[in-house]
Amino acid sequence: MQDVADVREDDGSTTERFLTRMRDALSDLPPAEVDELLEDTEEHVRELAREHGEDQLELRLGTPEAYAAELRSAAGYPPPPQPDEPTQQIRPPRADGVEVLALAGLIIATASAFLFGASLRGFSPASVFLLTGLIGLAISLPMLTRGKAGVAAVAQLPTVKALTPYLTPDESTLTGKVLAYVYSLQPAWWLFRVLPVVAVARGGVVGLVILGIPAALISIMVGHYSRTDRRVLWLVVPANALVASVGLHYFIGF
């Protein structure tokens, strides 16, 4: 099977040269991390070229090196090494227990957010769950400040690795196909999770326009950004739990 890199080299289009220069600008990073960074970006660049012409790429995105630097910075990576400096290597994640605290913090914050949503219906004091949720985020901060390496350390925990088959399903199995289909609906969830916000505001059609449309745009942007910088999940997952809790009440009366 022909290697993907060979295909890129054979394609002499301006778009593919743009993407190749982006990969070259990120070449000091681990290949797997580069693939993750460019997973959605490559299609965005190709779509932009189709819609506006290849000659517009640098006018709209800047040089490939500058655009790659933006992705690098957003993902929490250090800047590329200068020509007269030794190549910077991403330090391996430190296994000092901080990643365990971060995972525990995510679980605490998510559970607290769900219970906070339920407490808004008068079942129990909301302030208690708000406090525990903030505590969960606080104990996650040491890991989150480590950038991409910190998230990688959490991904190596046995508990998280045990979930890998379900997070990245094998579509050759029935379970994998079902999970892959569910994950493909993620953009729909980005829109759906705005509805409970509008319902709580009780603004009717006017509220849907004034509050719902901006909230939907923010939700989509955050969803895309969380694919690039996984640290955002420590805010997105609890927020999803809160929205789900509120939605259960307003839409099915739970």
C-alpha positions in Angstrom: 0.0 0.0 0.0 1.4 3.4 -1.0 2.4 5.5 2.0 0.3 8.6 2.7 3.5 10.8 2.6 4.2 9.4 -0.9 0.8 10.5 -2.1 1.4 14.0 -0.8 4.8 14.2 -2.6 3.2 13.0 -5.9 0.5 15.6 -5.7 2.1 18.9 -6.9 -0.9 21.1 -6.2 -0.5 24.3 -4.3 -2.8 23.0 -1.6 -0.7 19.9 -1.0 2.5 21.9 -1.0 0.9 24.2 1.6 0.0 21.2 3.8 3.5 19.7 3.3 5.1 22.9 4.5 2.8 22.9 7.5 3.9 19.3 8.3 7.6 20.4 7.9 7.0 23.3 10.3 5.7 20.7 12.9 8.3 18.1 12.2 10.0 18.5 15.6 6.8 17.1 17.2 6.0 13.4 17.5 4.4 12.2 14.2 1.2 11.0 16.0 0.8 14.4 17.6 1.2 16.1 14.2 -1.5 13.8 12.7 -3.8 14.8 15.5 -3.1 18.5 15.1 -3.8 18.3 11.3 -6.8 15.9 11.5 -9.4 18.6 10.9 -7.1 21.3 9.5 -6.2 19.5 6.3 -9.8 19.2 5.2 -10.4 22.8 6.2 -7.5 23.9 4.0 -8.6 21.8 1.1 -12.2 23.1 1.4 -10.9 26.7 1.5 -8.9 26.1 -1.7 -11.9 24.6 -3.5 -14.2 27.5 -2.5 -11.9 30.4 -3.0 -9.0 29.1 -5.1 -5.6 27.9 -4.2 -4.1 31.4 -4.7 -6.1 32.6 -1.7 -4.7 30.2 0.9 -1.9 32.4 2.1 -4.0 35.5 1.9 -6.6 34.0 4.2 -4.5 31.7 6.4 -1.0 33.3 6.3 2.1 31.3 5.4 2.0 27.6 6.1 4.6 28.1 8.8 2.6 30.8 10.5 -0.6 28.8 10.4 1.3 25.8 11.8 2.6 28.0 14.6 -1.0 29.0 15.5 -2.0 25.3 15.8 1.1 24.6 17.8 0.4 27.4 20.2 -3.3 26.5 20.6 -2.3 22.9 21.5 0.1 24.0 24.2 3.3 23.0 22.4 6.6 25.0 22.7 7.6 27.1 19.7 9.8 25.4 17.1 13.6 25.4 17.7 15.7 28.0 16.0 18.1 26.8 13.3 21.1 27.3 15.7 19.4 25.5 18.6 19.2 21.8 19.3 15.8 20.2 18.4 13.4 20.5 21.2 11.9 17.2 22.3 8.6 16.8 24.1 9.5 15.6 27.5 7.9 12.3 28.5 4.9 12.7 30.9 5.9 12.6 34.5 4.2 9.9 36.5 4.1 11.6 39.8 0.5 11.2 40.7 -0.7 14.5 39.2 -2.4 12.7 36.3 -4.3 10.6 38.8 -5.5 13.8 40.6 -6.5 15.2 37.2 -8.6 12.2 36.3 -10.2 12.2 39.7 -10.8 16.0 39.3 -12.6 15.4 36.0 -14.8 12.7 37.5 -15.6 14.9 40.5 -16.3 18.0 38.4 -18.6 16.0 36.0 -20.6 14.4 38.8 -20.9 17.7 40.6 -22.1 19.4 37.4 -24.8 16.8 36.9 -26.0 17.0 40.5 -25.8 20.8 40.3 -28.2 20.7 37.4 -30.6 18.5 39.4 -30.2 20.7 42.5 -31.6 23.6 40.5 -34.9 21.9 40.7 -34.9 22.2 44.5 -33.7 18.7 45.5 -30.7 19.9 47.5 -28.5 23.0 47.9 -26.9 23.9 44.6 -23.9 25.6 46.4 -22.6 22.3 47.7 -22.2 20.8 44.2 -20.9 24.1 42.8 -18.2 24.0 45.5 -17.3 20.3 44.8 -17.1 21.0 41.1 -14.7 23.8 41.6 -12.6 21.6 43.9 -12.5 19.0 41.1 -11.2 21.6 38.6 -8.7 22.9 41.1 -7.0 19.6 41.8 -6.7 19.1 38.0 -4.9 22.4 37.5 -1.3 21.0 38.1 -1.8 18.6 35.2 -3.5 21.1 32.9 -0.6 23.6 33.3 1.7 20.9 31.8 0.0 21.3 28.4 -0.2 18.4 25.9 2.3 16.3 27.9 -0.1 16.4 30.9 -3.0 15.1 28.9 -0.8 12.4 27.5 0.1 11.3 31.0 -3.6 10.9 31.9 -4.2 8.9 28.7 -1.5 6.4 29.9 -3.4 5.6 33.1 -4.6 2.0 33.2 -8.2 3.1 33.8 -8.1 5.4 30.7 -6.3 2.8 28.5 -8.9 0.3 29.4 -11.5 2.6 27.8 -9.5 3.0 24.6 -11.4 0.3 22.6 -14.6 2.2 23.3 -13.1 5.7 22.7 -11.5 4.7 19.4 -13.8 1.8 18.3 -12.8 -0.9 15.8 -15.4 -0.6 13.1 -14.8 -4.2 12.0 -17.1 -5.3 15.0 -20.8 -4.6 15.5 -20.1 -2.8 18.8 -17.4 -0.7 17.0 -19.8 0.3 14.2 -22.5 1.3 16.7 -20.0 3.4 18.7 -18.5 5.0 15.5 -22.0 6.0 14.4 -22.8 7.5 17.8 -19.5 9.5 17.7 -20.3 10.7 14.2 -23.4 12.5 15.7 -21.1 14.7 17.9 -21.7 17.9 15.8 -25.5 17.4 16.3 -24.9 17.3 20.1 -23.0 20.6 19.9 -26.2 22.1 18.6 -28.6 20.1 20.8 -26.8 21.1 24.1 -27.8 24.7 23.4 -31.6 23.9 23.7 -31.6 23.5 27.6 -29.9 26.9 27.9 -32.7 28.4 25.8 -35.4 26.5 27.7 -34.0 27.8 31.1 -34.1 31.4 29.7 -37.7 30.9 28.6 -37.3 33.5 26.0 -39.5 31.9 23.3 -38.6 32.6 19.7 -36.9 35.8 20.6 -34.7 34.0 23.2 -33.9 31.4 20.6 -32.6 34.0 18.2 -30.9 36.3 20.7 -29.5 33.6 23.0 -29.6 30.4 21.0 -27.8 31.4 17.9 -24.7 32.9 19.7 -24.7 29.9 22.1 -24.8 27.5 19.2 -21.8 29.2 17.5 -19.8 29.2 20.7 -20.7 25.5 21.3 -19.5 24.5 17.8 -16.3 26.5 18.2 -15.6 24.9 21.6 -16.4 21.5 20.2 -13.8 21.9 17.4 -11.2 23.4 19.7 -11.5 20.5 22.2 -10.4 18.1 19.4 -7.1 20.0 19.1 -6.5 20.8 22.8 -7.8 18.0 25.0 -7.3 20.1 28.1 -10.6 21.8 27.2 -12.3 18.5 28.1 -12.0 19.4 31.8 -14.5 22.2 31.1 -16.5 20.6 28.2 -17.3 17.3 29.9 -18.7 18.8 33.1 -20.6 21.4 31.0 -22.1 18.5 29.0 -23.2 16.8 32.2 -24.8 20.0 33.4 -26.7 20.4 30.1 -27.8 16.8 30.2 -29.1 17.1 33.7 -31.1 20.3 32.9 -32.3 18.7 29.6 -33.6 15.6 31.3 -35.8 17.7 33.5 -37.1 20.1 30.8 -37.6 17.6 28.0 -38.6 14.3 29.7 -39.5 15.5 33.2 -36.8 13.5 35.0 
